[in-house]
């Protein structure tokens, strides 16, 4: 499992364990699973795809820019705006 947090300047929007998240990175979309190598990326406006389990249909959330960080604790996205 992957611990996923989605944060805006005003609130913690999500904090949960999920199977995978697909992120609209500024260099291209990327997927993050549990145990992913650490890295940081800027995020462009687009849709986050959140997979609760393997093979599940993704939940889609619109975000507008920000940063994504993958580390030993999981994936944190600092988004300018959600929705």
C-alpha positions in Angstrom: 0.0 0.0 0.0 0.9 3.6 -0.5 0.3 6.4 2.0 -1.1 9.3 0.0 -1.7 12.9 1.2 -3.2 15.7 -0.8 -2.7 19.2 0.6 -3.7 22.7 -0.5 -2.6 26.0 1.0 -5.7 26.0 3.2 -6.4 22.4 4.1 -5.5 18.7 4.2 -7.8 17.3 1.5 -6.8 13.6 1.7 -4.8 11.3 3.9 -5.3 7.7 3.2 -3.7 4.4 2.1 -4.2 3.5 -1.5 -2.9 1.1 -4.1 -1.6 3.6 -6.7 -1.9 7.3 -7.7 -1.3 8.6 -11.3 -0.1 12.2 -11.2 -0.1 14.8 -14.0 3.6 15.8 -13.8 5.0 18.7 -15.7 7.3 16.3 -17.5 4.5 13.8 -18.1 2.1 11.7 -16.1 3.7 9.3 -13.6 2.3 6.5 -11.4 3.4 5.9 -7.8 3.0 2.6 -6.0 4.1 1.7 -2.5 7.9 1.4 -2.3 8.6 3.8 -5.1 12.0 5.4 -5.3 12.2 8.9 -3.7 11.9 11.9 -6.0 10.2 15.3 -6.4 8.3 16.8 -9.4 6.3 19.8 -10.3 2.6 19.1 -11.1 0.6 20.6 -13.9 -3.1 21.2 -14.1 -4.9 17.9 -14.7 -6.5 14.9 -13.1 -5.1 12.8 -10.3 -6.2 9.1 -10.7 -6.5 7.4 -7.3 -6.7 3.6 -7.3 -8.0 2.2 -4.0 -7.0 -1.3 -4.9 -5.4 -3.3 -7.8 -7.8 -3.5 -10.8 -10.2 -0.9 -9.3 -11.6 2.0 -11.3 -9.8 5.2 -10.4 -11.3 8.1 -8.5 -10.6 11.3 -10.5 -9.7 14.6 -8.8 -8.8 17.8 -10.7 -5.8 19.7 -9.5 -4.2 22.9 -10.6 -0.4 22.9 -10.3 1.9 22.3 -7.3 4.5 19.8 -6.3 4.7 16.1 -5.7 7.1 14.4 -3.3 7.7 10.7 -3.0 9.7 9.5 0.1 9.8 6.6 2.5 6.5 7.9 4.1 4.6 7.8 0.8 3.3 10.4 -1.7 2.5 14.0 -0.8 1.0 16.4 -3.3 1.0 20.1 -2.5 -1.6 21.4 -4.9 -2.4 25.0 -5.6 -6.1 24.1 -6.0 -8.2 21.0 -5.9 -11.5 20.7 -7.8 
